[in-house]
Amino acid sequence: MTLEENTPASRKKASKEFYRRFQHEYSSFYQAIQGIPLENERQTYAMLLLKRLMVLYFLQHKGLLDYDTNYLSNRLQLLQKERGKDAFYHYYLIPLFHKWLHQSIAVAHAPLVGSIPSLALPLFQVHPIEWNVSHIQITDDAFIRIFAFFDCYQWKLAGRTQKS
């Protein structure tokens, strides 16, 4: 994006385009979730996961997830090699959310997780839908698709400049 394109109007247009595409990707992602019989709970859970993943995309862009700006995709590939297809959700994301990211103090991290911040954010605590997470299934392909969508964007927090 050139400086001329970085105007309020162009940012608004980009935001609208992101939101339009996000709605489509959200719909695909929520339909990929199996094991939650109530549609409204599946929709709620899909949005929760996408919010969590967006936070992680901001952190990964800054290199705060094991100094790897492609952390999530790299971990997914590593899990596929170590555990096989469709292991990412159960063997990686759920422990990452609940055990590592929800901690309020820094702890020694497992080799697969690497160096990550302990956020202690309510966003990463166990949600009631996750109390019996063993019945929930989400394929790796659903994550590959959402990561490809997220990879189309630059993950930056817009700061405001102060006037003197």
DSSP file with accessible surface (Angstrom, degrees, kcal/mol):
  #  RESIDUE AA STRUCTURE BP1 BP2  ACC     N-H-->O    O-->H-N    N-H-->O    O-->H-N    TCO  KAPPA ALPHA  PHI   PSI    X-CA   Y-CA   Z-CA
    1    1 A M              0   0  141      0, 0.0     2,-0.1     0, 0.0     5,-0.0   0.000 360.0 360.0 360.0 127.8    0.0    0.0    0.0
    2    2 A T    >>  -     0   0   72      1,-0.1     4,-0.9     0, 0.0     3,-0.5  -0.401 360.0-103.9 -83.4 168.6    1.4    3.4   -1.0
    3    3 A L  G >4 S+     0   0  153      1,-0.2     3,-0.8     2,-0.2    -1,-0.1   0.879 122.2  56.0 -61.0 -37.6    1.1    6.5    1.2
    4    4 A E  G 34 S+     0   0  158      1,-0.2    -1,-0.2     2,-0.0     3,-0.1   0.842 107.7  49.7 -63.1 -31.6   -1.6    7.8   -1.2
    5    5 A E  G <4 S+     0   0  103     -3,-0.5     2,-1.4     1,-0.2    -1,-0.2   0.632  90.6  82.5 -81.4 -12.8   -3.6    4.6   -0.7
    6    6 A N    <<  +     0   0   76     -4,-0.9    -1,-0.2    -3,-0.8    -3,-0.1  -0.396  66.3 128.3 -91.1  60.0   -3.3    4.8    3.1
    7    7 A T  S  > S-     0   0   54     -2,-1.4     4,-2.7    -3,-0.1     5,-0.3  -0.699  76.0-105.6-107.5 164.0   -6.2    7.3    3.5
    8    8 A P  H  > S+     0   0   94      0, 0.0     4,-2.4     0, 0.0     5,-0.2   0.904 122.2  51.5 -56.3 -37.7   -9.2    7.0    5.8
    9    9 A A  H  > S+     0   0   72      2,-0.2     4,-2.4     1,-0.2     5,-0.1   0.913 111.1  45.9 -66.9 -42.3  -11.4    6.1    2.7
   10   10 A S  H  > S+     0   0   29      2,-0.2     4,-2.4     1,-0.2    -1,-0.2   0.882 113.0  50.2 -69.8 -35.5   -9.0    3.4    1.5
   11   11 A R  H  X S+     0   0  109     -4,-2.7     4,-2.5     2,-0.2    -2,-0.2   0.905 110.8  49.8 -66.7 -38.9   -8.8    1.9    5.1
   12   12 A K  H  X S+     0   0  133     -4,-2.4     4,-2.4    -5,-0.3    -2,-0.2   0.926 111.4  48.6 -64.5 -42.5  -12.6    1.9    5.4
   13   13 A K  H  X S+     0   0  161     -4,-2.4     4,-2.3     1,-0.2    -2,-0.2   0.921 112.1  48.7 -62.9 -43.5  -12.8    0.2    2.0
   14   14 A A  H  X S+     0   0   47     -4,-2.4     4,-2.7     1,-0.2    -2,-0.2   0.899 110.7  51.4 -63.8 -39.7  -10.2   -2.4    3.1
   15   15 A S  H  X S+     0   0   77     -4,-2.5     4,-2.6     2,-0.2    -1,-0.2   0.910 110.0  48.7 -63.3 -43.2  -12.1   -3.0    6.4
   16   16 A K  H  X S+     0   0  135     -4,-2.4     4,-2.5     2,-0.2    -2,-0.2   0.905 112.0  49.1 -63.2 -41.3  -15.4   -3.5    4.5
   17   17 A E  H  X S+     0   0   78     -4,-2.3     4,-2.5     2,-0.2     5,-0.2   0.921 111.5  49.4 -65.1 -41.8  -13.7   -6.0    2.2
   18   18 A F  H  X S+     0   0   49     -4,-2.7     4,-3.2     1,-0.2    -2,-0.2   0.942 112.0  48.2 -60.5 -48.0  -12.1   -7.8    5.2
   19   19 A Y  H  X S+     0   0  138     -4,-2.6     4,-2.4     2,-0.2    -2,-0.2   0.909 110.7  51.0 -61.6 -41.3  -15.5   -8.0    6.9
   20   20 A R  H  X S+     0   0  133     -4,-2.5     4,-1.4     1,-0.2    -1,-0.2   0.953 115.8  41.2 -61.4 -47.1  -17.2   -9.3    3.8
   21   21 A R  H  X S+     0   0   67     -4,-2.5     4,-2.7     1,-0.2     5,-0.2   0.876 111.2  57.8 -67.7 -37.3  -14.6  -12.0    3.3
   22   22 A F  H  X S+     0   0   16     -4,-3.2     4,-3.3    -5,-0.2     5,-0.2   0.910 103.0  53.4 -59.9 -42.9  -14.6  -12.8    7.1
   23   23 A Q  H  X S+     0   0   93     -4,-2.4     4,-2.1     1,-0.2    -1,-0.2   0.914 110.9  46.6 -59.1 -41.6  -18.3  -13.5    7.0
   24   24 A H  H  X S+     0   0  109     -4,-1.4     4,-2.0     2,-0.2    -2,-0.2   0.930 115.2  45.2 -65.8 -46.2  -17.8  -16.0    4.2
   25   25 A E  H  X S+     0   0   19     -4,-2.7     4,-2.8     1,-0.2    -2,-0.2   0.882 110.6  54.5 -67.0 -38.3  -14.8  -17.7    6.0
   26   26 A Y  H  X S+     0   0   45     -4,-3.3     4,-3.1    -5,-0.2     5,-0.3   0.934 107.3  51.1 -58.3 -45.6  -16.6  -17.7    9.3
   27   27 A S  H  X S+     0   0   43     -4,-2.1     4,-1.8    -5,-0.2    -2,-0.2   0.926 112.8  45.1 -60.4 -44.4  -19.5  -19.6    7.6
   28   28 A S  H  X S+     0   0   32     -4,-2.0     4,-1.0     2,-0.2    -1,-0.2   0.908 114.2  49.6 -64.8 -41.8  -17.2  -22.2    6.2
   29   29 A F  H >X S+     0   0    5     -4,-2.8     3,-0.7     1,-0.2     4,-0.6   0.937 109.7  49.1 -65.7 -45.9  -15.3  -22.5    9.4
   30   30 A Y  H >< S+     0   0   20     -4,-3.1     3,-1.0     1,-0.3    -1,-0.2   0.885 109.0  53.6 -64.8 -33.4  -18.4  -23.0   11.6
   31   31 A Q  H 3< S+     0   0  112     -4,-1.8    -1,-0.3    -5,-0.3    -2,-0.2   0.765 102.3  59.8 -70.8 -21.1  -19.7  -25.6    9.2
   32   32 A A  H << S+     0   0   27     -4,-1.0   107,-0.5    -3,-0.7     2,-0.5   0.611  83.0  98.7 -81.3 -11.7  -16.5  -27.5    9.5
   33   33 A I    <<  -     0   0    1     -3,-1.0     2,-0.3    -4,-0.6     3,-0.2  -0.661  56.6-171.4 -81.5 124.1  -16.9  -27.9   13.3
   34   34 A Q  B     +A  137   0A 112    103,-3.1   103,-2.7    -2,-0.5    -2,-0.1  -0.847  56.3  42.9-113.1 152.1  -18.3  -31.3   14.2
   35   35 A G  S    S+     0   0   38     -2,-0.3    -1,-0.1   101,-0.2   100,-0.1   0.442  81.7  99.5  97.0   0.9  -19.6  -32.7   17.5
   36   36 A I        -     0   0    4     -3,-0.2     6,-0.2     1,-0.1    -1,-0.1  -0.920  52.4-170.6-116.4 101.6  -21.6  -29.6   18.6
   37   37 A P        +     0   0  116      0, 0.0     2,-0.5     0, 0.0    -1,-0.1   0.832  62.1  78.6 -69.0 -32.4  -25.2  -30.5   17.8
   38   38 A L  S  > S-     0   0   95      1,-0.2     4,-2.3     2,-0.0     3,-0.3  -0.649  71.1-148.2 -82.9 124.5  -26.8  -27.1   18.5
   39   39 A E  H  > S+     0   0  101     -2,-0.5     4,-2.7     1,-0.2     5,-0.2   0.889  96.1  52.9 -59.8 -41.6  -26.2  -24.7   15.6
   40   40 A N  H  > S+     0   0  102      1,-0.2     4,-2.3     2,-0.2    -1,-0.2   0.886 110.6  48.1 -65.8 -33.8  -26.2  -21.6   17.8
   41   41 A E  H  > S+     0   0   77     -3,-0.3     4,-2.7     2,-0.2    -1,-0.2   0.901 110.9  50.8 -70.2 -38.3  -23.5  -23.2   20.0
   42   42 A R  H  X S+     0   0   49     -4,-2.3     4,-2.5     2,-0.2    -2,-0.2   0.916 111.6  48.0 -65.0 -40.2  -21.5  -24.2   17.0
   43   43 A Q  H  X S+     0   0   67     -4,-2.7     4,-2.2     2,-0.2    -2,-0.2   0.930 112.5  48.9 -65.2 -43.2  -21.7  -20.6   15.7
   44   44 A T  H  X S+     0   0   74     -4,-2.3     4,-2.2     1,-0.2    -2,-0.2   0.922 113.0  47.3 -61.2 -44.3  -20.7  -19.2   19.1
   45   45 A Y  H  X S+     0   0    0     -4,-2.7     4,-2.7     2,-0.2     5,-0.2   0.899 109.0  53.6 -68.1 -38.9  -17.8  -21.6   19.3
   46   46 A A  H  X S+     0   0    0     -4,-2.5     4,-2.5     1,-0.2    -1,-0.2   0.936 110.3  47.6 -60.0 -44.4  -16.6  -20.8   15.8
   47   47 A M  H  X S+     0   0   56     -4,-2.2     4,-2.6     2,-0.2    -2,-0.2   0.908 110.4  52.2 -65.2 -40.1  -16.6  -17.1   16.5
   48   48 A L  H  X S+     0   0   23     -4,-2.2     4,-2.4     2,-0.2    -2,-0.2   0.946 111.2  46.9 -59.9 -47.6  -14.7  -17.7   19.8
   49   49 A L  H  X S+     0   0    1     -4,-2.7     4,-2.7     1,-0.2    -2,-0.2   0.914 112.0  50.3 -62.0 -41.9  -12.0  -19.7   18.0
   50   50 A L  H  X S+     0   0    0     -4,-2.5     4,-2.4     2,-0.2    -1,-0.2   0.900 109.6  50.8 -66.1 -37.6  -11.7  -17.1   15.2
   51   51 A K  H  X S+     0   0  109     -4,-2.6     4,-2.1     2,-0.2    -1,-0.2   0.928 111.6  48.3 -62.4 -44.8  -11.3  -14.3   17.8
   52   52 A R  H  X S+     0   0    1     -4,-2.4     4,-2.2     1,-0.2    -2,-0.2   0.927 112.0  48.9 -60.0 -45.0   -8.6  -16.4   19.5
   53   53 A L  H  X S+     0   0    1     -4,-2.7     4,-2.2     1,-0.2    -2,-0.2   0.873 108.0  54.0 -66.2 -35.4   -6.8  -17.0   16.2
   54   54 A M  H  X S+     0   0   38     -4,-2.4     4,-1.9     2,-0.2    -1,-0.2   0.917 107.6  50.4 -65.6 -40.7   -6.9  -13.3   15.3
   55   55 A V  H  X S+     0   0   42     -4,-2.1     4,-2.2     1,-0.2    -2,-0.2   0.938 110.8  50.0 -59.7 -43.5   -5.3  -12.4   18.5
   56   56 A L  H  X S+     0   0    0     -4,-2.2     4,-3.2     1,-0.2    -2,-0.2   0.863 105.5  56.9 -64.8 -33.8   -2.6  -15.0   17.8
   57   57 A Y  H  X S+     0   0    4     -4,-2.2     4,-2.4     2,-0.2    -1,-0.2   0.901 106.8  48.9 -64.6 -38.9   -2.1  -13.6   14.3
   58   58 A F  H  X S+     0   0   65     -4,-1.9     4,-1.4     2,-0.2    -2,-0.2   0.943 114.7  45.3 -62.6 -45.2   -1.3  -10.2   15.8
   59   59 A L  H  <>S+     0   0   28     -4,-2.2     5,-2.5     1,-0.2     6,-0.4   0.915 113.0  49.5 -64.9 -42.7    1.1  -11.8   18.2
   60   60 A Q  H ><5S+     0   0    4     -4,-3.2     3,-1.8     1,-0.2    -1,-0.2   0.906 106.0  56.8 -65.8 -39.1    2.7  -13.9   15.5
   61   61 A H  H 3<5S+     0   0   74     -4,-2.4    -1,-0.2     1,-0.3    -2,-0.2   0.868 107.8  48.8 -59.8 -33.9    3.1  -10.9   13.2
   62   62 A K  T 3<5S-     0   0  146     -4,-1.4    -1,-0.3    -5,-0.2    -2,-0.2   0.451 118.0-114.9 -83.6  -2.5    5.1   -9.2   15.9
   63   63 A G  T <>5S+     0   0   14     -3,-1.8     4,-0.9    -4,-0.3    -3,-0.2   0.678  78.0 129.7  77.9  18.1    7.3  -12.3   16.4
   64   64 A L  T  4< +     0   0   91     -5,-2.5     2,-0.8    -6,-0.2    -4,-0.2   0.502  51.6  77.6 -85.9  -3.7    6.0  -12.9   19.9
   65   65 A L  T >4 S-     0   0    1     -6,-0.4     3,-2.1     3,-0.2    51,-0.2  -0.856 133.4 -45.0-108.0  92.9    5.1  -16.6   19.3
   66   66 A D  T 34 S-     0   0   53     49,-3.8    -2,-0.2    -2,-0.8    50,-0.1   0.788  99.2 -74.4  53.6  32.2    8.4  -18.4   19.4
   67   67 A Y  T 3< S+     0   0  189     -4,-0.9     2,-0.5    48,-0.3    -1,-0.3   0.752 103.3 129.4  58.6  27.0    9.9  -15.6   17.3
   68   68 A D    X   -     0   0   32     -3,-2.1     3,-1.3     1,-0.1    -3,-0.2  -0.940  47.4-165.2-120.3 112.9    8.1  -17.1   14.3
   69   69 A T  T 3  S+     0   0   95     -2,-0.5    -1,-0.1     1,-0.3     3,-0.1   0.490  98.2  43.6 -77.2   0.1    6.0  -14.9   12.1
   70   70 A N  T 3> S+     0   0   59     -5,-0.1     4,-2.5     1,-0.1    -1,-0.3  -0.164  78.2 138.0-128.0  36.0    4.4  -18.0   10.6
   71   71 A Y  H <>  +     0   0    0     -3,-1.3     4,-2.6     1,-0.2     5,-0.2   0.878  65.6  46.7 -53.1 -53.9    4.0  -19.7   13.9
   72   72 A L  H  > S+     0   0    0      1,-0.2     4,-2.3     2,-0.2    -1,-0.2   0.936 115.4  44.1 -64.3 -46.4    0.5  -21.2   13.5
   73   73 A S  H  > S+     0   0   18      1,-0.2     4,-2.3     2,-0.2    -1,-0.2   0.905 114.5  50.8 -64.6 -39.7    0.9  -22.7   10.1
   74   74 A N  H  X S+     0   0   54     -4,-2.5     4,-2.3     1,-0.2    -2,-0.2   0.902 111.0  48.1 -65.2 -39.3    4.4  -24.0   11.0
   75   75 A R  H  X S+     0   0   19     -4,-2.6     4,-2.7    -5,-0.2    -2,-0.2   0.889 109.2  53.6 -68.6 -37.3    2.9  -25.7   14.2
   76   76 A L  H  X S+     0   0    4     -4,-2.3     4,-2.2    -5,-0.2    -2,-0.2   0.948 110.6  46.5 -61.1 -46.1    0.1  -27.2   12.2
   77   77 A Q  H  X S+     0   0  100     -4,-2.3     4,-1.9     1,-0.2    -2,-0.2   0.909 112.2  51.0 -62.9 -40.6    2.6  -28.7    9.7
   78   78 A L  H  X S+     0   0   62     -4,-2.3     4,-2.5     1,-0.2     5,-0.2   0.919 109.7  49.8 -63.7 -42.2    4.7  -30.0   12.6
   79   79 A L  H  X>S+     0   0    1     -4,-2.7     4,-3.5     1,-0.2     5,-0.8   0.888 107.4  54.5 -63.8 -38.9    1.7  -31.6   14.3
   80   80 A Q  H  X5S+     0   0   58     -4,-2.2     4,-1.0     3,-0.2    -1,-0.2   0.897 111.5  45.1 -62.5 -38.0    0.7  -33.3   11.0
   81   81 A K  H  <5S+     0   0  174     -4,-1.9    -2,-0.2    -5,-0.2    -1,-0.2   0.899 122.4  36.4 -70.4 -40.4    4.2  -34.8   10.8
   82   82 A E  H  <5S+     0   0  125     -4,-2.5    -2,-0.2    -5,-0.2    -3,-0.2   0.863 136.6  14.3 -81.9 -39.0    4.3  -35.9   14.5
   83   83 A R  H  <5S-     0   0  148     -4,-3.5    -3,-0.2     1,-0.3    -2,-0.2   0.489 102.8-117.9-117.5 -11.3    0.6  -36.9   15.1
   84   84 A G    ><< -     0   0   29     -4,-1.0     3,-0.9    -5,-0.8    -1,-0.3  -0.312  55.5 -22.1  97.1 179.9   -0.9  -37.2   11.6
   85   85 A K  T 3  S+     0   0  118      1,-0.2    54,-0.0     2,-0.1    -5,-0.0  -0.309 122.8  15.3 -68.2 144.8   -3.8  -35.4   10.0
   86   86 A D  T 3  S+     0   0   58      1,-0.1     4,-0.3    51,-0.0    -1,-0.2   0.712  88.5 111.0  66.4  29.9   -6.4  -33.6   12.0
   87   87 A A    <>  +     0   0    6     -3,-0.9     4,-2.6   -11,-0.1     5,-0.4   0.561  50.3  89.0-100.9 -12.7   -4.5  -33.6   15.3
   88   88 A F  H  >>S+     0   0    0      1,-0.2     5,-2.5     2,-0.2     4,-1.5   0.896  86.7  47.5 -56.8 -47.3   -3.9  -29.8   15.4
   89   89 A Y  I  4>S+     0   0    1     49,-0.4     5,-2.2     3,-0.2    -1,-0.2   0.962 121.9  31.3 -62.3 -54.3   -7.1  -28.9   17.2
   90   90 A H  I  45S+     0   0   43     -4,-0.3    -2,-0.2     1,-0.2    -1,-0.2   0.895 127.3  36.6 -74.7 -41.9   -7.0  -31.4   20.0
   91   91 A Y  I  <5S+     0   0  129     -4,-2.6    -1,-0.2     3,-0.1    -3,-0.2   0.591 133.6  14.4 -92.5 -11.9   -3.2  -31.9   20.5
   92   92 A Y  I  X5S+     0   0    4     -4,-1.5     4,-2.5    -5,-0.4    -3,-0.2   0.669 121.1  44.2-125.8 -58.9   -2.1  -28.3   19.9
   93   93 A L  I  ><S+     0   0    0     -5,-2.5     4,-3.1     2,-0.2     5,-0.2   0.930 112.6  49.4 -63.7 -47.5   -4.7  -25.5   19.9
   94   94 A I  H  ><S+     0   0   17     -5,-2.2     4,-2.6    -6,-0.2     5,-0.4   0.956 116.0  42.5 -61.1 -48.8   -6.7  -26.6   23.0
   95   95 A P  H  >>S+     0   0   45      0, 0.0     4,-2.3     0, 0.0     5,-1.7   0.913 114.0  53.7 -62.2 -37.4   -3.5  -27.0   25.2
   96   96 A L  I  <>S+     0   0    1     -4,-2.5     5,-3.0     3,-0.2     4,-0.3   0.951 114.6  40.3 -59.9 -48.6   -2.1  -23.8   23.7
   97   97 A F  I  <>S+     0   0    0     -4,-3.1     5,-0.7     3,-0.2    -1,-0.2   0.960 128.1  27.6 -63.8 -54.5   -5.3  -21.8   24.6
   98   98 A H  I  <5S+     0   0   38     -4,-2.6    -2,-0.2    -5,-0.2    -1,-0.1   0.835 130.4  30.8 -85.8 -35.6   -6.0  -23.3   28.1
   99   99 A K  I  <5S+     0   0  117     -4,-2.3    -3,-0.2    -5,-0.4     4,-0.1   0.879 130.1  23.2 -92.6 -43.3   -2.6  -24.4   29.4
  100  100 A W  I   <S+     0   0   23     -5,-1.7     3,-0.4    -4,-0.3    -3,-0.2   0.908 125.8  37.2 -96.0 -47.9   -0.1  -22.0   27.9
  101  101 A L  I   <S+     0   0    0     -5,-3.0    19,-1.8    -6,-0.3    18,-1.2   0.770 113.5  55.0 -80.8 -25.0   -1.8  -18.7   26.9
  102  102 A H  S   <S+     0   0   64     -5,-0.7    -1,-0.2    -6,-0.3    -2,-0.1   0.581  82.0 112.2 -85.0  -8.2   -4.3  -18.5   29.8
  103  103 A Q        -     0   0   66     -3,-0.4    17,-0.6     1,-0.1    18,-0.1  -0.323  58.5-151.6 -62.6 146.1   -1.5  -18.8   32.5
  104  104 A S  S    S+     0   0   99     15,-0.1     2,-0.3    16,-0.1    -1,-0.1   0.555  79.5  47.8 -95.5  -9.6   -1.0  -15.6   34.5
  105  105 A I  S    S-     0   0  111      0, 0.0     2,-0.2     0, 0.0    15,-0.1  -0.939  94.5 -99.0-128.8 153.0    2.7  -16.4   35.1
  106  106 A A        +     0   0   89     -2,-0.3     2,-0.3    12,-0.1    -2,-0.1  -0.473  45.5 179.8 -69.0 137.8    5.5  -17.4   32.8
  107  107 A V        -     0   0   49     -2,-0.2     2,-0.3    -7,-0.1    -4,-0.0  -0.917  40.0 -83.4-133.2 163.1    6.2  -21.1   32.8
  108  108 A A        -     0   0   95     -2,-0.3     2,-0.3     1,-0.1     7,-0.0  -0.520  53.5-136.9 -67.4 128.1    8.6  -23.4   31.0
  109  109 A H        -     0   0   49     -2,-0.3     6,-0.1     1,-0.1    -1,-0.1  -0.634  13.7-106.5 -94.7 148.6    7.0  -24.2   27.7
  110  110 A A    >>  -     0   0   34     -2,-0.3     4,-2.6     1,-0.1     3,-0.7  -0.325  35.0-110.7 -64.5 151.1    6.9  -27.5   26.0
  111  111 A P  T 34 S+     0   0  130      0, 0.0    -1,-0.1     0, 0.0     4,-0.1   0.863 118.0  53.6 -55.0 -37.9    9.2  -27.9   23.0
  112  112 A L  T 34 S+     0   0   36      1,-0.2   -34,-0.1     2,-0.1   -33,-0.1   0.864 112.7  43.7 -66.6 -33.7    6.2  -27.9   20.6
  113  113 A V  T <4 S-     0   0    6     -3,-0.7    -1,-0.2     1,-0.1     2,-0.1   0.911  90.7-174.9 -78.8 -44.2    4.9  -24.7   22.0
  114  114 A G     <  -     0   0   15     -4,-2.6     2,-0.7     2,-0.1    -1,-0.1  -0.361  47.9 -17.4  79.7-160.8    8.2  -22.8   22.2
  115  115 A S  S    S+     0   0   52     -4,-0.1   -49,-3.8    -2,-0.1   -48,-0.3  -0.706  77.2 152.0 -87.0 112.4    8.6  -19.4   23.7
  116  116 A I        -     0   0    9     -2,-0.7   -51,-0.2   -51,-0.2     2,-0.1  -0.959  45.0-100.9-137.3 156.4    5.2  -17.6   24.0
  117  117 A P        -     0   0   41      0, 0.0     2,-0.7     0, 0.0   -53,-0.0  -0.453  27.1-126.4 -75.3 149.7    3.8  -14.9   26.3
  118  118 A S        +     0   0   33      1,-0.1   -17,-0.2    -2,-0.1   -16,-0.1  -0.887  32.6 178.0 -92.2 113.3    1.5  -15.9   29.1
  119  119 A L        -     0   0   47    -18,-1.2   -17,-0.2    -2,-0.7    -1,-0.1   0.783  18.6-157.1 -93.1 -32.4   -1.5  -13.6   28.5
  120  120 A A        +     0   0   41    -19,-1.8   -18,-0.2   -17,-0.6   -16,-0.1   0.862  36.4 157.9  52.9  38.6   -4.0  -14.6   31.2
  121  121 A L    >   -     0   0   69    -20,-0.6     3,-1.9     1,-0.1     4,-0.3  -0.757  51.5-131.1 -91.7 139.1   -6.8  -13.2   29.0
  122  122 A P  G >  S+     0   0   91      0, 0.0     3,-1.6     0, 0.0    -1,-0.1   0.806 103.5  74.3 -56.9 -26.8  -10.3  -14.4   29.6
  123  123 A L  G 3  S+     0   0   45      1,-0.3   -71,-0.1   -72,-0.0     4,-0.1   0.816  98.8  45.0 -55.2 -30.0  -10.5  -15.1   25.9
  124  124 A F  G <  S+     0   0    0     -3,-1.9    -1,-0.3   -23,-0.1   -22,-0.2   0.424  88.6 107.4-100.0   1.8   -8.3  -18.2   26.3
  125  125 A Q  S <  S-     0   0   98     -3,-1.6     2,-0.2    -4,-0.3   -27,-0.1  -0.350  88.4 -77.6 -74.7 162.9  -10.0  -19.7   29.4
  126  126 A V        -     0   0   61    -28,-0.1    -1,-0.1     1,-0.1    -2,-0.1  -0.417  47.5-145.8 -63.3 125.2  -12.1  -22.8   29.0
  127  127 A H    >   -     0   0   53     -2,-0.2     3,-2.1     1,-0.1     4,-0.4  -0.663  24.7-111.7 -87.8 148.9  -15.5  -22.0   27.5
  128  128 A P  G >  S+     0   0   73      0, 0.0     3,-1.4     0, 0.0     4,-0.3   0.845 119.6  59.2 -52.1 -33.5  -18.5  -24.0   28.7
  129  129 A I  G 3  S+     0   0   19      1,-0.3     3,-0.5     2,-0.1    -3,-0.0   0.824 104.6  52.5 -63.9 -26.1  -18.7  -25.6   25.2
  130  130 A E  G X  S+     0   0    6     -3,-2.1     3,-1.1     1,-0.2    -1,-0.3   0.421  75.7 100.1 -90.9   1.5  -15.1  -26.8   25.8
  131  131 A W  T <  S+     0   0  195     -3,-1.4     2,-0.3    -4,-0.4    -1,-0.2   0.858 100.7  25.1 -58.0 -35.0  -15.8  -28.5   29.1
  132  132 A N  T >  S+     0   0   97     -3,-0.5     3,-1.1    -4,-0.3    -1,-0.3  -0.649  78.9 162.2-124.6  74.3  -16.0  -31.8   27.3
  133  133 A V  G X   +     0   0   31     -3,-1.1     3,-1.7    -2,-0.3    -1,-0.1   0.644  53.6  87.0 -71.4 -13.3  -13.9  -31.0   24.3
  134  134 A S  G 3  S+     0   0   78      1,-0.3    -1,-0.2    -4,-0.1   -44,-0.0   0.785  85.8  54.8 -62.2 -24.5  -13.3  -34.6   23.3
  135  135 A H  G <  S+     0   0   75     -3,-1.1     2,-0.4  -100,-0.1    -1,-0.3   0.649  89.3  92.7 -83.9 -12.9  -16.5  -34.7   21.2
  136  136 A I    <   -     0   0    0     -3,-1.7     2,-0.4    -4,-0.2  -101,-0.2  -0.665  54.8-173.4 -86.1 132.9  -15.5  -31.7   19.1
  137  137 A Q  B     +A   34   0A  93   -103,-2.7  -103,-3.1    -2,-0.4     2,-0.4  -0.995  10.4 172.4-127.7 131.3  -13.7  -32.3   15.8
  138  138 A I        -     0   0    4     -2,-0.4   -49,-0.4  -105,-0.2   -48,-0.2  -0.978  28.6-129.6-137.0 123.5  -12.2  -29.7   13.5
  139  139 A T    >>  -     0   0   55   -107,-0.5     4,-1.1    -2,-0.4     3,-0.6  -0.303  17.0-121.4 -71.2 155.0  -10.2  -30.8   10.5
  140  140 A D  H 3> S+     0   0    0      1,-0.2     4,-2.9     2,-0.2     3,-0.3   0.850 112.1  65.6 -59.9 -34.9   -6.8  -29.4    9.8
  141  141 A D  H 3> S+     0   0   90      1,-0.2     4,-2.4     2,-0.2    -1,-0.2   0.857  95.9  55.6 -59.2 -34.8   -8.2  -28.3    6.4
  142  142 A A  H <> S+     0   0   10     -3,-0.6     4,-2.0     2,-0.2    -1,-0.2   0.903 111.6  43.7 -64.0 -38.9  -10.5  -25.9    8.2
  143  143 A F  H  X S+     0   0    0     -4,-1.1     4,-2.9    -3,-0.3     5,-0.2   0.891 110.4  54.6 -73.4 -38.4   -7.5  -24.3    9.9
  144  144 A I  H  X S+     0   0   74     -4,-2.9     4,-2.3     1,-0.2    -2,-0.2   0.929 110.4  48.0 -58.9 -42.5   -5.4  -24.3    6.7
  145  145 A R  H  X S+     0   0  109     -4,-2.4     4,-2.1    -5,-0.2    -2,-0.2   0.933 113.0  45.6 -65.5 -45.9   -8.2  -22.4    5.0
  146  146 A I  H  X S+     0   0    2     -4,-2.0     4,-2.8     1,-0.2     5,-0.2   0.900 112.4  51.6 -69.3 -34.8   -8.7  -19.8    7.7
  147  147 A F  H  X S+     0   0    3     -4,-2.9     4,-2.6     2,-0.2    -1,-0.2   0.912 107.9  52.4 -65.7 -39.1   -4.9  -19.3    8.0
  148  148 A A  H  X S+     0   0   54     -4,-2.3     4,-0.5    -5,-0.2    -2,-0.2   0.912 111.1  47.8 -62.8 -40.0   -4.7  -18.7    4.2
  149  149 A F  H >< S+     0   0    3     -4,-2.1     3,-1.5     1,-0.2    -2,-0.2   0.960 113.4  46.2 -63.5 -50.9   -7.5  -16.1    4.6
  150  150 A F  H >< S+     0   0    0     -4,-2.8     3,-1.8     1,-0.3    -2,-0.2   0.856 103.8  64.0 -61.1 -34.6   -5.7  -14.4    7.5
  151  151 A D  H 3< S+     0   0   81     -4,-2.6    -1,-0.3     1,-0.3    -2,-0.2   0.679  88.4  70.5 -65.5 -15.5   -2.4  -14.5    5.6
  152  152 A C  T << S+     0   0   79     -3,-1.5     2,-0.3    -4,-0.5    -1,-0.3   0.556  97.2  62.7 -75.3  -7.0   -3.9  -12.2    2.9
  153  153 A Y  S <  S-     0   0   58     -3,-1.8     2,-0.5    -4,-0.2     0, 0.0  -0.842  81.7-119.9-123.0 156.0   -3.8   -9.3    5.4
  154  154 A Q        -     0   0  140     -2,-0.3     2,-1.1     2,-0.1   -96,-0.1  -0.825  27.4-141.7 -91.7 129.2   -1.2   -7.4    7.4
  155  155 A W        +     0   0   22     -2,-0.5     2,-0.4   -98,-0.2    -1,-0.0  -0.742  44.6 137.8-100.5  92.8   -1.8   -7.8   11.1
  156  156 A K        -     0   0  124     -2,-1.1     2,-0.6   -95,-0.0   -98,-0.1  -0.976  51.1-128.2-134.4 146.4   -1.1   -4.4   12.7
  157  157 A L        -     0   0  141     -2,-0.4     2,-0.5   -99,-0.1    -2,-0.0  -0.837  32.2-126.9 -90.6 127.8   -2.8   -2.3   15.3
  158  158 A A        -     0   0  101     -2,-0.6     2,-0.3     1,-0.0    -1,-0.0  -0.631  26.2-157.9 -77.9 125.0   -3.4    1.2   14.0
  159  159 A G        -     0   0   71     -2,-0.5     2,-0.4     0, 0.0    -1,-0.0  -0.669  11.4-126.5 -99.0 157.6   -2.0    3.7   16.4
  160  160 A R        -     0   0  239     -2,-0.3     2,-0.3     0, 0.0     0, 0.0  -0.865  18.2-132.7-102.6 139.8   -3.0    7.3   16.6
  161  161 A T        -     0   0  136     -2,-0.4     2,-0.4     1,-0.0     0, 0.0  -0.691  20.5-126.9 -89.9 143.9   -0.5   10.1   16.3
  162  162 A Q        -     0   0  187     -2,-0.3     2,-0.3     1,-0.0    -1,-0.0  -0.715  16.8-130.7 -90.9 139.7   -0.6   12.9   18.8
  163  163 A K              0   0  201     -2,-0.4    -1,-0.0     1,-0.1     0, 0.0  -0.704 360.0 360.0 -87.0 141.4   -0.8   16.4   17.7
  164  164 A S              0   0  173     -2,-0.3    -1,-0.1     0, 0.0     0, 0.0  -0.484 360.0 360.0 -81.4 360.0    1.6   18.8   19.3
